[in-house]
Every structure is written in structure tokens, then in C-alpha cells.
Amino acid sequence: MSRKGQSITLSISELDKAELMAIAFELGMTWGERPNISKLVEGIARRKLLVLPNNDWSQTRIHTLVRAHEMLTDAGELGLALEMAKLLLERSELSIPLRRDIEKFVENPPASWRLELERYIRRNQPFQLNYRDVTDRPWHFTIRHAQINFHEKRHYLDCWCEETEENKDLPELTHNWCLRLDRIPEAAITPVKGSWRSNLAQIEVEMHLFGTLAFAYKTKTEDISNDWLAGAPQVKRVVRRIANTFWFTREVLRYGKNCVIVSPEAVRSRIKEEIKSMCDRYMD
């Protein structure tokens, strides 16, 4: 004689019922081809399935995973970024705005334009690109050299463009632009004819390092020389090629009094003005 199971009644909303059915289907708890909530409950009761807290991750862990998701997206690892997004959406610790942003990413992941962009760069193929800055202002660039580089917390497109208008860098560097990858609209890249440049526009900068920085400094790829200054054994002389004074200034200011720009005067003056502006803020 067969044993008839006991019946129970679940007082849940239609939304919760739909979620339970989705979980049952995902775990193979079905009756025929239909998800079966009873089998799901039975699996939990018999400890075939483990029920764990979904709200015990620290905000530090959540923030780290969100940053990893952003970095994977910027790096073009869209498959991994999508899996990271799905993992985050399983957690209840997400704020509502953050959850909406990640849901939007999952529903409409970045298009293949990123792969197309990388193909152009590998093939040394000039291209035109549409862009929107932080004020949502549209720009149009014709690019004849490009590199995807990491600056501080994000990947950027460092590029040599025919357009120079409103570029506020030094005259020698006004063809260089630094564009955030996440501000390049979808389907915004088209090939153009012409030659590809071997590099960005660059200038040489000499700086002297003092104190512990002189001993701790590690040579960077862009450095041409890194030697102790003759006649001043506690001072290190570094000569470097730079393509953008904005990022160079941000690096130098972190070094504080242990770094002085010697030349060219145009770069030295820019950093002096930046330091003066900072001092003026504190004097107000």
C-alpha cells in the first residue's frame, strides 16, 4: 500500500510563489516538466538542499565585488563581468539603485563594439568615434592612434585625434585625448582611411626625487632614465616621456615635497599653479 504524503498550505504572494517555482526548476525539482514546490520543500526538509543566510556579506565584500565587476567590464571581459553581475544579484545586501544598475547591465550587456575597437587597434586601422563627456555633451573624434590604458580606477582610451579644439593640455599634447570607455555610445565606431601613428604625442619631463621616495621609487615603463643625480647622492633624477599632463600631475602631487619637476618649464609651471590653488583653498 502506498503512503500518502501530508499536505501543507503556504501563505505566500504570487511573486514569492513564482520565485519558488523558478528555484525548483533551476534545481531540477519538477513533476514532469513543471517545477514542483513540494519537492523543493521536501528537499530542504531532508537536508538534500542547504538553506543559507543571504544577508551576511559585509559592505566591504559587496564593494569589492562591484569594483571587480566594473573592472572586468572596462577590461572587455564581458562574459566574466556578466557572471559577476548575476552573482551580485543573488544577494540581498545590494542597495536598490545598485541593484537596478546591475539588472540593467544583465538585461542589456555592453555590445560587441568593445571587441570591434580592440580589433581596429590591433590592425592599426584609423577610425572615427562618437563620445559623450560627463556633462553628456557629444563629441566626434578621428583617431589615428589608440591605446587602452588603466588610470587610477578605470580603463580609458588614450588616443591621438585630428581634433584639438578645447583640449586644455600643452600645445605639444593637444592631439592627445583620454576618453572613458563607458562613455562611448553603442555603434559609435566607424573605420576611416589614412595612416596610423606609431604612438601618442609625447614630451620629456625631468623630475628629482628626495627622501625615502628616492630609494623606494620603481622604474616605470615610460621612464627613459632613472639614476642618482651626480653630486647629490641622496637625489634621484628621473626622465620620463608623458602624453598627458593631467594624469602626470595627479601622480606627482601624491609624492608631495619629495618630488620636484625640473623641466620643461611649462609642466613645472602647471604643477606650481595646482599647488598654489590648493594652498589658496586652505587660506580662505
VENZIFEN-V701978 format. One record per residue. N is the residue number from 1. RES is the residue in three letters. OMEGA is omega in radians with two decimals (999 if undefined). Layout:
# VENZIFEN-V701978
((N	RES	OMEGA) (N	RES	OMEGA))
This chain:
# VENZIFEN-V701978
((1	MET	-3.12) (2	SER	3.10) (3	ARG	3.14) (4	LYS	-3.11) (5	GLY	3.06) (6	GLN	3.11) (7	SER	3.06) (8	ILE	3.12) (9	THR	3.11) (10	LEU	3.09) (11	SER	-3.09) (12	ILE	3.13) (13	SER	3.10) (14	GLU	3.13) (15	LEU	3.12) (16	ASP	3.10) (17	LYS	3.12) (18	ALA	3.12) (19	GLU	3.12) (20	LEU	3.12) (21	MET	3.11) (22	ALA	3.11) (23	ILE	3.14) (24	ALA	3.14) (25	PHE	-3.14) (26	GLU	-3.10) (27	LEU	3.10) (28	GLY	3.11) (29	MET	-3.03) (30	THR	2.98) (31	TRP	-2.93) (32	GLY	3.10) (33	GLU	-3.09) (34	ARG	3.07) (35	PRO	-3.05) (36	ASN	-3.11) (37	ILE	-3.14) (38	SER	3.11) (39	LYS	3.11) (40	LEU	3.12) (41	VAL	3.12) (42	GLU	3.12) (43	GLY	3.10) (44	ILE	-3.12) (45	ALA	-3.12) (46	ARG	3.10) (47	ARG	2.98) (48	LYS	3.09) (49	LEU	3.11) (50	LEU	3.05) (51	VAL	-3.07) (52	LEU	3.09) (53	PRO	3.13) (54	ASN	-3.13) (55	ASN	-3.06) (56	ASP	3.07) (57	TRP	3.13) (58	SER	3.08) (59	GLN	3.08) (60	THR	3.13) (61	ARG	3.13) (62	ILE	-3.13) (63	HIS	3.14) (64	THR	3.14) (65	LEU	3.08) (66	VAL	3.11) (67	ARG	3.11) (68	ALA	3.09) (69	HIS	-3.14) (70	GLU	-3.12) (71	MET	3.08) (72	LEU	3.11) (73	THR	3.14) (74	ASP	-3.09) (75	ALA	3.12) (76	GLY	3.11) (77	GLU	-2.97) (78	LEU	3.10) (79	GLY	3.12) (80	LEU	3.12) (81	ALA	3.13) (82	LEU	3.11) (83	GLU	3.10) (84	MET	3.12) (85	ALA	3.13) (86	LYS	3.09) (87	LEU	-3.14) (88	LEU	-3.11) (89	LEU	3.09) (90	GLU	-3.07) (91	ARG	3.14) (92	SER	-3.08) (93	GLU	-3.08) (94	LEU	3.01) (95	SER	-3.11) (96	ILE	3.12) (97	PRO	3.14) (98	LEU	3.12) (99	ARG	3.13) (100	ARG	3.14) (101	ASP	-3.11) (102	ILE	3.07) (103	GLU	3.11) (104	LYS	3.11) (105	PHE	-3.12) (106	VAL	-3.12) (107	GLU	-3.09) (108	ASN	-3.10) (109	PRO	-3.13) (110	PRO	-3.11) (111	ALA	-3.08) (112	SER	-3.12) (113	TRP	-3.13) (114	ARG	3.10) (115	LEU	3.10) (116	GLU	3.11) (117	LEU	-3.14) (118	GLU	3.10) (119	ARG	3.10) (120	TYR	-3.11) (121	ILE	-3.14) (122	ARG	-3.09) (123	ARG	-3.07) (124	ASN	-3.10) (125	GLN	3.06) (126	PRO	-3.12) (127	PHE	3.03) (128	GLN	-3.01) (129	LEU	3.00) (130	ASN	-3.03) (131	TYR	3.03) (132	ARG	-3.10) (133	ASP	-3.04) (134	VAL	3.08) (135	THR	-3.11) (136	ASP	3.08) (137	ARG	-3.13) (138	PRO	3.07) (139	TRP	3.10) (140	HIS	-3.08) (141	PHE	2.94) (142	THR	-2.93) (143	ILE	-3.13) (144	ARG	2.90) (145	HIS	-3.12) (146	ALA	3.06) (147	GLN	3.01) (148	ILE	-3.06) (149	ASN	3.13) (150	PHE	3.07) (151	HIS	3.13) (152	GLU	-3.00) (153	LYS	-3.04) (154	ARG	2.97) (155	HIS	3.14) (156	TYR	2.99) (157	LEU	3.01) (158	ASP	-3.00) (159	CYS	3.02) (160	TRP	-3.06) (161	CYS	3.06) (162	GLU	-3.09) (163	GLU	3.12) (164	THR	-3.05) (165	GLU	3.12) (166	GLU	2.99) (167	ASN	-3.00) (168	LYS	3.10) (169	ASP	3.11) (170	LEU	-3.12) (171	PRO	-3.12) (172	GLU	-3.02) (173	LEU	-3.03) (174	THR	3.05) (175	HIS	-3.11) (176	ASN	3.08) (177	TRP	3.13) (178	CYS	-2.99) (179	LEU	3.07) (180	ARG	-3.09) (181	LEU	-3.09) (182	ASP	3.10) (183	ARG	3.04) (184	ILE	-3.09) (185	PRO	3.11) (186	GLU	3.11) (187	ALA	-3.05) (188	ALA	-3.03) (189	ILE	3.08) (190	THR	-3.14) (191	PRO	3.06) (192	VAL	3.12) (193	LYS	3.10) (194	GLY	-3.06) (195	SER	3.11) (196	TRP	3.12) (197	ARG	-3.13) (198	SER	-3.10) (199	ASN	2.98) (200	LEU	2.97) (201	ALA	-3.08) (202	GLN	2.97) (203	ILE	3.10) (204	GLU	3.13) (205	VAL	3.06) (206	GLU	3.08) (207	MET	3.10) (208	HIS	-3.11) (209	LEU	-3.06) (210	PHE	3.03) (211	GLY	-3.10) (212	THR	3.13) (213	LEU	-3.14) (214	ALA	-3.12) (215	PHE	-3.06) (216	ALA	-3.04) (217	TYR	3.10) (218	LYS	-3.10) (219	THR	3.09) (220	LYS	-3.08) (221	THR	-3.06) (222	GLU	-3.10) (223	ASP	3.06) (224	ILE	3.11) (225	SER	-3.13) (226	ASN	-3.02) (227	ASP	3.03) (228	TRP	-3.09) (229	LEU	-3.14) (230	ALA	3.13) (231	GLY	3.12) (232	ALA	-2.98) (233	PRO	3.14) (234	GLN	-3.10) (235	VAL	3.11) (236	LYS	3.13) (237	ARG	-3.14) (238	VAL	3.03) (239	VAL	-3.04) (240	ARG	2.98) (241	ARG	3.09) (242	ILE	-3.14) (243	ALA	-3.06) (244	ASN	-3.10) (245	THR	-3.14) (246	PHE	-3.11) (247	TRP	3.11) (248	PHE	3.12) (249	THR	3.13) (250	ARG	3.10) (251	GLU	-3.06) (252	VAL	-3.12) (253	LEU	3.09) (254	ARG	-3.11) (255	TYR	3.10) (256	GLY	-3.05) (257	LYS	-3.12) (258	ASN	3.13) (259	CYS	3.09) (260	VAL	3.05) (261	ILE	-3.10) (262	VAL	-3.12) (263	SER	-0.03) (264	PRO	-3.08) (265	GLU	-3.12) (266	ALA	3.11) (267	VAL	3.12) (268	ARG	-3.12) (269	SER	3.13) (270	ARG	-3.12) (271	ILE	3.06) (272	LYS	3.12) (273	GLU	3.11) (274	GLU	3.13) (275	ILE	3.12) (276	LYS	3.12) (277	SER	3.10) (278	MET	3.14) (279	CYS	3.13) (280	ASP	3.10) (281	ARG	-3.10) (282	TYR	-3.13) (283	MET	-3.12) (284	ASP	999))
